[in-house]
Amino acid sequence: TSTQSISKKTDASLAPTASLVDRAREDFAKLAKIIQADKVKRAAAGFVAAATLATTALGPMDAQALTSADIRGLSYEQIKGTGLANRCPEVDVAKGTIKLDSNKKYKIVDMCIEPKSFQVEEEVFNKRKGTTVAEYVDTKLMTRATYTLTGITGPLEVDSDGLTFTEVDGIDYAATTVQLPGGERVPFLFTVKELVAKAGTPGGISTATEFGGDFKVPSYRAGTFLDPKGRGMTTGYDMAVALPAMEADGGEGQEELFKETNKVFQVTDGSIEMAVNKVDPETGEFAGVFVSEQLSDTDMGAKAPKKLLLKGVFYARVEESN
């Protein structure tokens, strides 16, 4: 009950606004053109390009992705150290419709979600107006090429109202850290756990299909984690040495001490919108762009979370369920 009450306090309105989604789609359109223009269609070319980019200032974020067939044709040695394991596959075909029958059962497999942009909401001072406004600012990625979610699977229900995808399994979380322009680092758990995404296209999946839904964001740390002073949620000390003196004032020190020592496992809410822009009816593959909002780490209840805005690309494949 204490976790639920704390979670309610930290939960914010995370549904992307219309203007936010519009801006994200414009960014995605530019991103799609860049990716399409620089696309590597052969395994050898992909290996050379990725290896070259890895040694430049562009970093692993700009290594080109390949189709699923190209990736299957690569050996471990060709992928090792290139960053390609962190890339989502692409779909060559841009038109068509994956027709779905409401009398059959389907599932989505091999879903991959790769962020391309990480932004954090910060209070920014407007010199002209002399006021402080909340804006999403660009950040620097501090995590190596291990932030992509992959292998996500779950049933896809088809009815008269549309499609409903429920996330069940897969590598559905990734511990990630970004750095703000001022140097502050923001850790968070990038995830889509327990995602329930719906689309209003009952006939199938096409370039007009848009999935959207909410998911859960678990705590960045688990119960057995100990902070530098040996305090934890299910183990460790209840209080750090030399800190009990803070209780004497009965004011701010009391509250600060309580937050540091009362470790809690917080579960917050997140939301995601996914727009399909490429479909291959023959293979059942589809890909597109996404925008996701969630909260950052709270240091097990000791700190206030920050809002995160993530933009990137996704890939998935639909097949009949036995």
Backbone as numpy.savetxt, mean C-alpha at the origin, in Angstrom:
# Nx Ny Nz CAx CAy CAz Cx Cy Cz
-11.23 -4.21 24.46 -12.06 -3.00 24.46 -11.20 -1.74 24.46
-10.06 -1.80 25.21 -9.18 -0.64 25.23 -8.59 -0.39 23.86
-8.26 -1.48 23.13 -7.72 -1.33 21.77 -8.75 -0.72 20.85
-10.02 -1.14 20.99 -11.07 -0.61 20.12 -11.29 0.86 20.38
-11.28 1.27 21.66 -11.51 2.67 21.97 -10.38 3.54 21.47
-9.14 3.05 21.59 -8.00 3.82 21.09 -8.03 3.88 19.58
-8.44 2.76 18.94 -8.50 2.74 17.48 -9.50 3.75 16.97
-10.64 3.91 17.68 -11.66 4.86 17.25 -11.12 6.28 17.30
-10.28 6.57 18.30 -9.72 7.90 18.42 -8.75 8.20 17.29
-8.00 7.18 16.87 -6.99 7.39 15.84 -7.53 7.26 14.44
-8.70 6.62 14.28 -9.28 6.46 12.96 -9.68 7.82 12.41
-9.40 8.06 11.14 -9.78 9.31 10.50 -10.60 8.99 9.27
-11.17 10.02 8.68 -11.94 9.80 7.46 -10.96 9.56 6.34
-10.89 8.32 5.85 -9.86 7.94 4.89 -10.39 7.76 3.48
-11.66 8.03 3.24 -12.20 7.86 1.90 -11.65 8.95 0.99
-11.00 8.61 -0.12 -10.45 9.61 -1.01 -11.54 10.51 -1.57
-11.28 11.82 -1.57 -12.24 12.75 -2.12 -12.20 12.70 -3.64
-13.23 13.30 -4.28 -13.30 13.28 -5.74 -12.11 13.99 -6.36
-11.75 15.16 -5.79 -10.63 15.91 -6.34 -9.32 15.14 -6.17
-9.20 14.44 -5.05 -8.00 13.65 -4.80 -7.87 12.54 -5.82
-8.96 11.85 -6.09 -8.94 10.76 -7.06 -8.65 11.29 -8.46
-9.22 12.46 -8.80 -8.98 13.06 -10.11 -7.50 13.38 -10.29
-6.90 13.99 -9.25 -5.47 14.32 -9.34 -4.63 13.06 -9.46
-5.04 12.03 -8.72 -4.30 10.77 -8.77 -4.37 10.15 -10.16
-5.55 10.22 -10.78 -5.71 9.64 -12.12 -4.86 10.38 -13.14
-4.73 11.71 -12.99 -3.88 12.47 -13.90 -2.43 12.02 -13.75
-2.00 11.84 -12.49 -0.64 11.34 -12.26 -0.45 9.96 -12.85
-1.48 9.11 -12.70 -1.40 7.75 -13.21 -1.31 7.73 -14.73
-2.04 8.66 -15.40 -2.00 8.72 -16.86 -0.59 9.06 -17.34
0.05 10.02 -16.67 1.42 10.38 -17.02 2.36 9.21 -16.77
2.14 8.55 -15.61 2.98 7.40 -15.25 2.84 6.28 -16.26
1.60 6.02 -16.70 1.36 4.94 -17.66 2.07 5.22 -18.99
2.07 6.50 -19.42 2.74 6.85 -20.67 4.24 6.61 -20.57
4.81 6.98 -19.41 6.25 6.79 -19.22 6.61 5.31 -19.24
5.80 4.52 -18.51 6.07 3.08 -18.44 5.93 2.44 -19.82
4.87 2.83 -20.55 4.63 2.25 -21.87 5.73 2.63 -22.85
6.23 3.89 -22.74 7.26 4.36 -23.67 8.59 3.64 -23.43
8.87 3.35 -22.16 10.16 2.75 -21.82 10.07 1.25 -21.57
8.98 0.62 -22.00 8.73 -0.78 -21.65 9.79 -1.72 -22.21
10.23 -2.63 -21.39 11.19 -3.65 -21.80 10.43 -4.93 -22.10
10.50 -5.41 -23.33 9.68 -6.55 -23.74 10.46 -7.85 -23.85
11.73 -7.79 -23.58 12.51 -9.02 -23.63 13.24 -9.21 -22.30
13.38 -10.45 -21.91 13.98 -10.74 -20.60 15.40 -10.21 -20.50
16.20 -10.43 -21.53 17.59 -9.98 -21.49 17.66 -8.46 -21.40
16.84 -7.79 -22.19 16.83 -6.33 -22.17 16.38 -5.82 -20.81
15.41 -6.51 -20.21 14.93 -6.11 -18.89 16.03 -6.24 -17.84
16.78 -7.32 -17.92 17.87 -7.53 -16.96 18.93 -6.45 -17.08
19.34 -6.13 -18.31 20.38 -5.13 -18.53 19.90 -3.75 -18.08
18.65 -3.41 -18.45 18.12 -2.10 -18.10 18.00 -1.93 -16.60
17.49 -2.95 -15.93 17.32 -2.87 -14.47 18.66 -2.78 -13.77
19.62 -3.56 -14.24 20.94 -3.55 -13.61 21.61 -2.19 -13.80
21.42 -1.58 -14.97 22.00 -0.26 -15.24 21.36 0.80 -14.37
20.02 0.78 -14.29 19.31 1.77 -13.50 19.61 1.64 -12.02
19.89 0.45 -11.57 20.16 0.24 -10.15 21.43 0.94 -9.71
22.33 1.23 -10.64 23.60 1.86 -10.30 23.57 3.36 -10.53
22.43 3.90 -10.96 22.30 5.33 -11.21 21.50 5.98 -10.11
21.31 7.29 -10.24 20.55 8.05 -9.24 19.07 7.76 -9.28
18.61 7.09 -10.34 17.18 6.80 -10.44 16.73 5.83 -9.37
17.56 4.87 -9.01 17.22 3.93 -7.95 16.27 2.86 -8.42
15.91 1.93 -7.51 15.08 0.78 -7.87 13.66 1.15 -8.24
13.18 2.35 -7.86 11.81 2.73 -8.16 11.57 2.83 -9.66
12.64 3.09 -10.45 12.47 3.35 -11.86 12.83 2.16 -12.75
13.13 1.02 -12.16 13.42 -0.16 -12.96 12.15 -0.61 -13.68
12.23 -0.87 -15.00 11.05 -1.21 -15.77 10.50 -2.57 -15.40
9.18 -2.69 -15.45 8.52 -3.96 -15.18 8.37 -4.76 -16.47
8.07 -6.04 -16.35 7.90 -6.93 -17.48 6.53 -7.57 -17.41
6.16 -8.26 -18.48 4.91 -9.02 -18.46 5.13 -10.28 -17.62
4.03 -10.94 -17.25 4.16 -12.15 -16.45 4.91 -13.24 -17.21
4.73 -13.30 -18.54 5.44 -14.28 -19.35 6.94 -14.00 -19.36
7.31 -12.71 -19.44 8.72 -12.34 -19.41 9.36 -12.71 -18.07
8.63 -12.46 -17.00 9.16 -12.75 -15.67 9.37 -14.25 -15.48
8.42 -15.04 -15.97 8.57 -16.50 -15.86 9.77 -17.01 -16.65
10.18 -16.26 -17.66 11.32 -16.67 -18.47 12.67 -16.29 -17.89
12.67 -15.55 -16.78 13.92 -15.14 -16.15 14.37 -16.16 -15.11
15.66 -16.33 -15.01 16.21 -17.23 -13.99 16.45 -16.44 -12.71
16.75 -17.17 -11.64 17.04 -16.52 -10.35 18.24 -15.59 -10.47
19.27 -16.03 -11.16 20.48 -15.22 -11.30 20.21 -13.94 -12.08
19.27 -13.99 -13.03 18.95 -12.79 -13.80 18.17 -11.77 -12.97
17.39 -12.25 -12.02 16.57 -11.36 -11.20 17.33 -10.86 -9.98
18.22 -11.68 -9.45 18.93 -11.36 -8.22 19.66 -10.02 -8.31
19.38 -9.14 -7.36 20.07 -7.86 -7.26 19.62 -6.78 -8.23
18.59 -7.06 -9.05 18.14 -6.07 -10.04 16.93 -5.27 -9.58
16.20 -5.74 -8.58 14.99 -5.06 -8.16 13.75 -5.52 -8.90
13.91 -6.44 -9.86 12.76 -6.91 -10.63 11.78 -7.71 -9.78
12.26 -8.30 -8.69 11.37 -9.07 -7.82 10.36 -8.16 -7.12
10.64 -6.87 -7.11 9.75 -5.89 -6.47 8.82 -5.23 -7.47
8.88 -5.66 -8.74 8.04 -5.06 -9.78 6.78 -5.88 -10.00
5.70 -5.22 -10.31 4.47 -5.91 -10.68 4.49 -6.18 -12.19
3.97 -7.32 -12.63 3.90 -7.58 -14.08 2.98 -6.58 -14.77
3.14 -6.47 -16.08 2.28 -5.61 -16.88 1.44 -6.45 -17.82
0.43 -5.82 -18.40 -0.44 -6.47 -19.38 -0.29 -5.74 -20.70
0.01 -6.49 -21.78 0.23 -5.87 -23.09 -1.06 -5.36 -23.72
-2.14 -6.12 -23.57 -3.41 -5.78 -24.22 -4.14 -4.72 -23.41
-4.62 -3.68 -24.09 -5.29 -2.58 -23.40 -6.80 -2.62 -23.55
-7.33 -3.41 -24.50 -8.77 -3.42 -24.76 -9.33 -4.81 -24.55
-10.66 -4.85 -24.44 -11.33 -6.13 -24.28 -12.07 -6.21 -22.95
-12.77 -7.32 -22.77 -13.54 -7.55 -21.55 -13.39 -9.00 -21.11
-13.10 -9.18 -19.84 -13.08 -10.53 -19.26 -14.50 -10.82 -18.81
-15.22 -11.63 -19.59 -16.63 -11.90 -19.29 -16.75 -12.87 -18.12
-17.66 -12.55 -17.21 -17.87 -13.36 -16.01 -19.33 -13.78 -15.92
-19.55 -15.05 -15.63 -20.90 -15.61 -15.52 -21.30 -15.68 -14.04
-22.45 -15.14 -13.72 -22.91 -15.11 -12.33 -23.20 -16.52 -11.79
-23.34 -17.49 -12.67 -23.61 -18.87 -12.24 -22.32 -19.65 -11.93
-21.18 -19.03 -12.17 -19.90 -19.69 -11.91 -19.17 -18.99 -10.77
-18.21 -19.71 -10.20 -17.41 -19.15 -9.11 -16.04 -18.76 -9.65
-15.57 -17.59 -9.22 -14.28 -17.09 -9.68 -13.42 -16.68 -8.48
-12.14 -16.54 -8.77 -11.21 -16.04 -7.76 -10.13 -15.20 -8.44
-9.62 -14.24 -7.71 -8.51 -13.42 -8.19 -7.23 -13.96 -7.58
-6.23 -14.19 -8.41 -4.95 -14.75 -7.96 -3.81 -13.86 -8.44
-2.67 -14.04 -7.81 -1.43 -13.34 -8.21 -1.57 -11.83 -8.22
-2.45 -11.29 -7.39 -2.59 -9.83 -7.35 -1.32 -9.20 -6.80
-0.86 -8.15 -7.47 0.36 -7.45 -7.09 0.05 -5.96 -7.01
0.48 -5.32 -5.93 0.24 -3.89 -5.73 1.58 -3.22 -5.46
1.98 -2.34 -6.38 3.30 -1.70 -6.29 3.17 -0.17 -6.19
3.50 0.41 -5.06 3.45 1.88 -4.94 4.55 2.54 -5.76
4.23 3.66 -6.36 5.22 4.45 -7.10 5.46 5.79 -6.42
4.51 6.22 -5.59 4.59 7.52 -4.94 4.13 7.38 -3.49
4.90 8.00 -2.57 4.57 7.97 -1.15 4.46 9.41 -0.65
3.29 9.79 -0.16 3.09 11.14 0.35 2.52 11.08 1.76
2.90 12.06 2.58 2.46 12.14 3.97 1.80 13.49 4.20
0.69 13.49 4.91 -0.01 14.75 5.20 0.74 15.52 6.28
1.06 16.77 5.97 1.78 17.64 6.89 1.12 19.01 6.96
1.35 19.70 8.07 0.87 21.08 8.22 1.87 21.99 7.52
1.43 22.64 6.43 2.30 23.50 5.63 1.87 24.95 5.79
2.83 25.84 6.04 2.52 27.26 6.23 2.45 27.96 4.88
1.32 28.63 4.62 1.12 29.39 3.39 1.54 30.84 3.63
2.65 31.26 3.01 3.18 32.60 3.24 2.23 33.69 2.74
1.56 33.45 1.63 0.66 34.46 1.08 -0.53 34.72 1.99
-1.18 33.65 2.42 -2.37 33.78 3.25 -2.04 33.88 4.74
-0.82 33.52 5.10 -0.44 33.57 6.50 -1.14 32.54 7.35
-1.53 31.44 6.73 -2.24 30.38 7.45 -1.53 29.05 7.25
-1.87 28.12 8.09 -1.32 26.77 8.01 -2.38 25.81 7.50
-2.06 25.08 6.44 -3.02 24.14 5.85 -2.40 22.75 5.80
-3.26 21.74 5.79 -2.80 20.36 5.70 -2.66 19.96 4.24
-1.47 19.53 3.84 -1.21 19.12 2.47 -0.39 17.83 2.47
-0.55 17.08 1.38 0.27 15.88 1.19 1.60 16.30 0.56
2.69 15.96 1.21 4.02 16.32 0.71 4.75 15.07 0.26
5.62 15.23 -0.72 6.41 14.12 -1.23 7.45 13.69 -0.20
7.79 12.43 -0.22 8.76 11.88 0.72 9.84 11.11 -0.01
10.87 10.76 0.72 11.96 9.93 0.19 11.83 8.53 0.76
11.82 7.54 -0.11 11.69 6.15 0.32 12.99 5.68 0.95
12.90 5.18 2.19 14.09 4.69 2.89 14.20 3.17 2.85
13.10 2.49 2.56 13.09 1.03 2.51 13.66 0.54 1.18
14.36 -0.58 1.21 14.88 -1.16 -0.03 13.73 -1.78 -0.82
14.03 -2.45 -1.90 13.00 -2.95 -2.81 12.26 -4.16 -2.23
11.53 -3.91 -1.14 10.76 -4.97 -0.49 9.37 -4.48 -0.08
8.86 -3.45 -0.73 7.63 -2.80 -0.30 6.41 -3.17 -1.14
6.56 -4.03 -2.13 5.45 -4.41 -3.00 4.68 -5.58 -2.40
3.35 -5.52 -2.49 2.51 -6.63 -2.05 2.29 -7.56 -3.24
2.34 -8.86 -3.03 2.22 -9.79 -4.15 1.60 -11.11 -3.69
1.16 -11.91 -4.67 0.57 -13.21 -4.37 -0.76 -13.13 -3.65
-1.43 -12.00 -3.74 -2.70 -11.82 -3.03 -3.81 -12.57 -3.76
-4.60 -13.32 -3.02 -5.68 -14.11 -3.61 -6.96 -13.93 -2.80
-8.07 -14.29 -3.44 -9.36 -14.21 -2.76 -10.49 -14.44 -3.73
-11.67 -14.79 -3.22 -12.82 -15.04 -4.09 -13.35 -13.76 -4.74
-13.86 -13.90 -5.96 -14.48 -12.80 -6.69 -15.94 -13.18 -6.95
-16.83 -12.50 -6.27 -18.26 -12.80 -6.40 -18.88 -11.94 -7.50
-19.75 -12.57 -8.29 -20.43 -11.89 -9.39 -21.93 -11.94 -9.14
-22.58 -10.78 -9.11 -24.04 -10.73 -8.95 -24.59 -9.58 -9.77
-25.87 -9.32 -9.62 -26.53 -8.28 -10.41 -26.03 -6.88 -10.07
-25.49 -6.70 -8.87 -25.01 -5.38 -8.46 -23.58 -5.11 -8.92
-22.85 -6.13 -9.29 -21.48 -5.94 -9.73 -20.55 -7.03 -9.23
-19.31 -6.64 -8.95 -18.27 -7.58 -8.52 -17.82 -7.25 -7.10
-17.48 -8.29 -6.35 -16.97 -8.11 -4.99 -15.76 -9.01 -4.79
-14.61 -8.38 -4.53 -13.38 -9.12 -4.26 -13.06 -9.05 -2.78
-12.80 -10.21 -2.17 -12.45 -10.27 -0.75 -11.05 -10.85 -0.59
-10.15 -10.07 -0.04 -8.77 -10.51 0.15 -8.69 -11.56 1.24
-8.01 -12.68 0.95 -7.93 -13.79 1.90 -6.49 -14.12 2.28
-5.60 -14.17 1.28 -4.25 -14.67 1.56 -3.24 -13.95 0.67
-1.96 -14.19 0.96 -0.89 -13.61 0.16 0.07 -12.79 1.00
1.09 -12.25 0.36 2.01 -11.33 1.03 1.31 -9.98 1.03
0.45 -9.77 2.03 -0.45 -8.62 2.03 -0.04 -7.51 2.99
1.22 -7.49 3.40 1.71 -6.37 4.20 3.22 -6.23 3.98
3.71 -5.01 4.13 5.13 -4.74 3.96 5.52 -3.57 4.86
6.44 -3.81 5.77 6.93 -2.74 6.65 7.76 -1.77 5.82
7.36 -0.50 5.82 7.98 0.51 4.96 8.26 1.77 5.76
9.30 2.49 5.38 9.64 3.76 6.03 9.95 4.81 4.97
9.40 6.00 5.16 9.68 7.13 4.27 10.21 8.29 5.11
10.88 9.22 4.44 11.47 10.37 5.14 10.88 11.66 4.62
10.43 12.51 5.53 9.85 13.80 5.17 10.96 14.78 4.78
10.61 15.87 4.08 11.63 16.86 3.67 12.45 17.39 4.85
11.85 17.47 6.04 12.56 17.97 7.21 13.47 16.96 7.87
13.44 15.72 7.41 14.30 14.69 7.97 13.59 13.68 8.85
12.35 13.97 9.25 11.61 13.04 10.10 11.25 11.78 9.31
11.41 10.64 9.94 11.09 9.38 9.28 9.75 8.85 9.77
8.96 8.36 8.82 7.61 7.89 9.12 7.50 6.41 8.76
7.50 5.52 9.74 7.31 4.09 9.46 5.83 3.76 9.35
5.49 2.81 8.50 4.10 2.39 8.38 4.06 0.97 7.82
2.92 0.34 7.99 2.72 -1.02 7.48 1.83 -0.92 6.24
2.46 -0.96 5.06 1.69 -0.93 3.81 0.94 -2.25 3.68
-0.38 -2.19 3.55 -1.17 -3.41 3.59 -2.53 -3.23 2.92
-3.17 -4.36 2.63 -4.57 -4.38 2.19 -5.28 -5.54 2.89
-4.92 -5.80 4.13 -5.50 -6.92 4.87 -7.02 -6.78 5.00
-7.70 -7.90 4.77 -9.16 -7.97 4.88 -9.86 -6.98 3.93
-9.24 -6.73 2.79 -9.83 -5.83 1.81 -11.11 -6.41 1.23
-12.15 -5.59 1.17 -13.39 -5.94 0.48 -13.62 -4.84 -0.55
-13.31 -5.14 -1.82 -13.39 -4.15 -2.90 -14.54 -4.49 -3.83
-15.34 -3.49 -4.15 -16.50 -3.69 -5.02 -16.38 -2.87 -6.29
-16.98 -3.41 -7.37 -17.02 -2.73 -8.66 -18.43 -2.84 -9.22
-18.87 -1.81 -9.92 -20.24 -1.78 -10.44 -20.38 -2.26 -11.86
-19.57 -3.23 -12.28 -19.66 -3.78 -13.64 -19.95 -5.27 -13.55
-21.23 -5.68 -13.48 -21.57 -7.10 -13.30 -21.22 -7.99 -14.48
-21.11 -7.43 -15.70 -20.85 -8.25 -16.87 -19.45 -8.81 -16.96
-18.50 -8.18 -16.28 -17.12 -8.63 -16.36 -16.16 -7.52 -15.99
-14.90 -7.72 -16.36 -13.85 -6.75 -16.05 -13.36 -6.13 -17.35
-13.44 -4.80 -17.44 -13.00 -4.07 -18.62 -12.23 -2.84 -18.17
-11.84 -2.01 -19.15 -11.11 -0.79 -18.82 -11.99 0.23 -18.13
-13.29 -0.03 -18.04 -14.20 0.87 -17.32 -14.44 0.41 -15.89
-13.81 -0.69 -15.50 -14.03 -1.25 -14.16 -13.18 -0.51 -13.13
-13.81 -0.18 -12.02 -13.12 0.47 -10.90 -13.49 -0.23 -9.60
-12.50 -0.79 -8.94 -12.71 -1.42 -7.64 -12.43 -0.40 -6.53
-13.20 -0.48 -5.47 -12.97 0.40 -4.33 -13.47 -0.24 -3.06
-12.74 -0.05 -1.97 -13.17 -0.63 -0.71 -12.24 -0.29 0.44
-12.57 -0.83 1.60 -11.81 -0.57 2.82 -11.03 -1.81 3.25
-9.99 -1.57 4.04 -9.17 -2.66 4.57 -8.69 -2.30 5.97
-8.06 -3.24 6.63 -7.56 -3.04 7.98 -6.04 -2.88 7.98
-5.56 -1.99 8.84 -4.12 -1.76 8.98 -3.70 -2.20 10.38
-3.05 -3.36 10.51 -2.62 -3.83 11.84 -1.50 -2.95 12.40
-1.19 -3.18 13.66 -0.11 -2.45 14.31 1.23 -2.77 13.65
2.09 -1.77 13.57 3.42 -1.95 12.98 4.25 -2.93 13.81
4.05 -2.92 15.13 4.77 -3.82 16.04 3.82 -4.85 16.64
4.35 -6.04 16.95 3.55 -7.09 17.58 3.73 -7.03 19.10
2.99 -7.89 19.80 2.97 -7.83 21.25 4.28 -8.16 21.92
5.13 -8.96 21.29 6.40 -9.35 21.92 7.53 -8.36 21.66
7.26 -7.28 20.93 8.30 -6.29 20.65 8.65 -5.51 21.92
9.94 -5.31 22.15 10.41 -4.54 23.30 11.05 -3.25 22.81
10.69 -2.13 23.43 11.30 -0.85 23.06 12.71 -0.77 23.65
13.46 0.30 23.36 14.85 0.40 23.85 14.98 0.31 25.37
13.91 0.57 26.09 13.95 0.49 27.56 13.39 -0.82 28.09
13.14 -1.77 27.18 12.70 -3.09 27.61 11.23 -3.20 27.93
10.42 -2.23 27.47 8.98 -2.28 27.73 8.26 -2.90 26.54
7.23 -3.70 26.81 6.46 -4.34 25.76 5.01 -4.48 26.14
4.22 -5.05 25.21 2.79 -5.19 25.47 2.50 -6.47 26.25
3.05 -7.59 25.80 2.79 -8.87 26.48 3.98 -9.36 27.29
5.11 -8.70 27.17 6.30 -9.09 27.92 7.14 -7.85 28.19
8.21 -8.00 28.96 9.07 -6.86 29.25 8.64 -6.12 30.51
9.31 -5.00 30.77 9.03 -4.20 31.96 7.73 -3.40 31.80
7.08 -3.14 32.93 5.90 -2.28 32.92 6.29 -0.82 32.89
7.46 -0.51 33.40 7.89 0.88 33.51 9.40 0.95 33.39
9.90 2.03 32.82 11.34 2.18 32.64 11.97 2.78 33.89
13.20 2.38 34.18 13.93 2.92 35.32 14.18 4.41 35.12
14.09 5.19 36.19 14.34 6.64 36.21 13.17 7.45 35.70
12.10 6.81 35.23 10.94 7.55 34.76 9.85 7.73 35.81
9.74 6.90 36.85 8.66 7.08 37.83 8.60 8.48 38.42
9.70 9.21 38.45 9.68 10.56 39.00 8.76 11.48 38.23
8.46 11.15 36.98 7.57 11.98 36.17 6.15 11.97 36.71
5.82 10.97 37.52 4.47 10.88 38.05 4.19 11.97 39.09
5.24 12.58 39.62 5.07 13.52 40.72 4.25 14.74 40.35
4.37 15.21 39.08 3.64 16.43 38.71 2.15 16.19 38.56
1.75 14.96 38.26 0.32 14.66 38.11 -0.32 15.31 36.91
0.48 15.88 36.01 -0.07 16.57 34.84 0.37 15.94 33.55
1.09 16.71 32.72 1.50 16.24 31.40 2.42 15.03 31.50
3.28 15.03 32.49 4.21 13.92 32.63 3.49 12.61 32.85
2.37 12.66 33.56 1.59 11.46 33.82 1.04 10.87 32.52
0.48 11.73 31.69 -0.11 11.27 30.43 0.96 10.75 29.47
2.07 11.47 29.40 3.16 11.06 28.51 3.73 9.71 28.94
3.90 9.55 30.24 4.43 8.30 30.76 3.47 7.14 30.49
2.17 7.40 30.63 1.18 6.35 30.41 1.21 5.87 28.97
1.32 6.78 28.01 1.36 6.40 26.60 2.59 5.57 26.27
3.72 5.92 26.89 4.96 5.21 26.61 4.97 3.81 27.21
4.32 3.65 28.36 4.37 2.37 29.06 3.19 1.46 28.73
2.05 2.04 28.37 0.85 1.25 28.07 0.85 0.87 26.59
1.58 -0.17 26.24 1.69 -0.60 24.85 0.39 -1.27 24.40
-0.12 -0.86 23.24 -1.37 -1.42 22.72 -1.20 -1.82 21.26
-1.97 -2.81 20.85 -1.98 -3.27 19.45 -3.16 -2.59 18.76
-2.86 -1.58 17.96 -3.90 -0.79 17.32 -4.18 -1.26 15.90
-5.44 -1.35 15.56 -5.87 -1.69 14.21 -6.69 -0.53 13.68
-6.21 0.12 12.62 -6.90 1.26 12.04 -7.47 0.90 10.67
-8.17 1.82 10.06 -8.82 1.59 8.77 -8.07 2.27 7.64
-8.17 1.69 6.46 -7.61 2.27 5.25 -8.58 2.08 4.10
-8.35 2.78 3.00 -9.22 2.64 1.83 -8.38 2.68 0.57
-8.88 2.05 -0.49 -8.15 1.97 -1.76 -9.13 2.06 -2.92
-8.69 2.71 -3.99 -9.44 2.78 -5.25 -8.53 2.27 -6.35
-9.02 1.31 -7.14 -8.24 0.71 -8.22 -8.98 0.84 -9.54
-8.35 1.47 -10.52 -8.95 1.67 -11.84 -8.24 0.79 -12.86
-8.99 -0.07 -13.54 -8.42 -0.98 -14.55 -8.22 -0.23 -15.86
-7.03 -0.32 -16.45 -6.79 0.32 -17.74 -6.21 -0.63 -18.80
-5.95 -1.90 -18.41 -5.47 -2.89 -19.36 -6.10 -4.23 -19.05
-6.58 -4.91 -20.09 -7.27 -6.19 -19.91 -6.84 -7.15 -21.02
-6.58 -8.40 -20.65 -6.28 -9.45 -21.61 -7.32 -10.57 -21.42
-8.37 -10.60 -22.25 -9.43 -11.61 -22.08 -8.95 -13.04 -22.22
-7.90 -13.28 -23.00 -7.43 -14.64 -23.23 -6.77 -15.25 -21.98
-5.98 -14.46 -21.29 -5.27 -14.97 -20.11 -5.99 -14.66 -18.81
-6.98 -13.76 -18.86 -7.67 -13.36 -17.64 -6.90 -12.33 -16.83
-5.85 -11.77 -17.41 -5.05 -10.78 -16.70 -5.64 -9.38 -16.86
-5.49 -8.57 -15.83 -5.86 -7.16 -15.92 -4.95 -6.35 -15.01
-4.75 -5.10 -15.37 -3.85 -4.23 -14.62 -4.39 -2.81 -14.64
-3.83 -1.98 -13.80 -4.29 -0.60 -13.73 -3.51 0.19 -12.71
-4.15 1.23 -12.20 -3.51 2.13 -11.24 -4.36 2.19 -9.98
-3.75 2.60 -8.89 -4.48 2.66 -7.62 -4.07 3.89 -6.82
-4.94 4.30 -5.92 -4.63 5.32 -4.92 -5.15 4.79 -3.59
-4.31 4.85 -2.57 -4.65 4.27 -1.27 -4.34 5.26 -0.16
-5.20 5.26 0.85 -4.98 6.10 2.03 -5.01 5.22 3.28
-4.07 5.47 4.18 -4.02 4.74 5.43 -3.26 5.56 6.46
-3.15 5.04 7.69 -2.44 5.73 8.75 -1.08 5.09 8.98
-0.16 5.88 9.53 1.19 5.40 9.81 1.25 4.71 11.16
2.44 4.34 11.56 2.66 3.67 12.84 2.41 4.63 14.00
1.91 4.10 15.11 1.66 4.91 16.31 2.64 4.59 17.43
3.65 3.78 17.15 4.60 3.34 18.18 3.86 2.70 19.34
2.90 1.83 18.98 2.09 1.08 19.94 1.33 2.00 20.89
0.79 3.09 20.33 -0.06 4.00 21.09 0.63 5.21 21.65
1.95 5.33 21.50 2.69 6.44 22.09 2.65 7.70 21.24
2.42 7.57 19.93 2.46 8.72 19.04 1.17 8.82 18.22
0.87 10.03 17.78 -0.29 10.24 16.91 0.08 9.81 15.49
-0.77 9.06 14.81 -0.44 8.60 13.45 -0.56 9.72 12.43
0.12 9.55 11.31 0.03 10.49 10.20 -0.73 9.84 9.06
-1.39 10.68 8.24 -2.10 10.18 7.07 -1.13 9.97 5.92
-1.30 8.85 5.23 -0.44 8.51 4.10 -1.27 8.39 2.83
-0.73 8.88 1.73 -1.36 8.76 0.41 -0.38 8.03 -0.50
-0.79 6.86 -0.98 0.06 6.03 -1.83 -0.55 5.92 -3.21
0.27 6.06 -4.25 -0.18 5.92 -5.63 0.74 4.93 -6.34
0.18 4.16 -7.25 1.00 3.20 -7.96 0.23 2.36 -8.95
0.74 1.18 -9.24 0.14 0.29 -10.24 -0.19 -1.05 -9.59
-1.12 -1.77 -10.21 -1.46 -3.10 -9.71 -1.67 -4.05 -10.88
-1.61 -5.34 -10.57 -1.80 -6.40 -11.55 -2.55 -7.54 -10.86
-3.39 -8.24 -11.63 -4.11 -9.40 -11.07 -4.56 -10.30 -12.21
-4.98 -11.49 -11.84 -5.48 -12.45 -12.81 -6.71 -13.13 -12.23
-7.76 -13.25 -13.05 -8.99 -13.89 -12.60 -9.12 -15.25 -13.27
-9.56 -16.23 -12.51 -9.75 -17.58 -13.04 -10.92 -18.24 -12.31
-11.43 -19.30 -12.92 -12.55 -20.01 -12.30 -12.08 -20.75 -11.05
-12.95 -20.75 -10.04 -12.63 -21.42 -8.79 -13.25 -22.81 -8.78
-12.47 -23.81 -8.41 -12.95 -25.19 -8.37 -13.88 -25.42 -7.18
